[in-house]
Amino acid sequence: MSPGTGGPAPREVVVIEAGRTEGRYWRDLWRYRELFYVMAWRDVVIRYKQAAFGVAWAVLRPLLTMAAFAFVFGRIARLPSDGVPYPLFVLAAMLPWQLFSGSISDGSLVLVTNANVVSKTYFPRMVLPASSVAVNLFDLGVSLGLLAALMGWYRFAPGAGLFLLPLALLPLVALALGGALLLSALTARYRDFRYAVPFLVQFWLYVSPVGYGLDAVPARYRGLFQANPLAPLLEGVRSCILGRPLPGGWVAYAAACVSAGAALAVGVAYFRRVERGFADVI
């Protein structure tokens, strides 16, 4: 009731017209934050609800991949790990890699898989790729328990650098979100990316220091590997967890952070440029 009048309280009326939402897009993005939470939690539930092992898959996937990498690179190739047990050395980079690769893979398809919602309802579409990154952050949080258990198994005590882990993850999340925004927009317009992204992610794994360290790369090729912004970022996370020096130095890491910020800016710019036409092409 309206105070003092006895009549019904006035209701807010939102009129949606072509081009009128552009000026308040970022304000709407904040207003729709609850939708972001709902979409992220829905994807978590759908991912594990009917799986026999449920959320344990967030632990089993990196565990099995770590075992394979540790056997191939640690036992057969005998690559160095700076005195760190090789399974722990691999897992410290495997977890941030799976955050990145999962965000890219899931985010690239998120507009297509939510086509009915995109084509019928107004909301800032950027919520969808961002929710994909949030789901993979949830997986990372769960799988960090595996990392802690493995450290206990090997009686490995992390250093003070572990407190910097959230900061080391920020540029990685920025790179993942920028890639998810860019690839989701491209996949919505050109379905070829639906088939290209898995190949891209697989190739990216081999040129990123996950099963090996940058120190194991021959000196003449190391600069080429460091041109991949993901390489210094993964090594930065690994250094925080294991308390080892940062391979490649801080200059390469700072350049990778700048590249991550640029990737996010490009992803946001392209997504916003083509967002208005998603309902027509999806």
Order of alpha helices (4+ residues) and beta strands (2+ residues): alpha-alpha-alpha-alpha-alpha-alpha-alpha-alpha-alpha-alpha-alpha-alpha
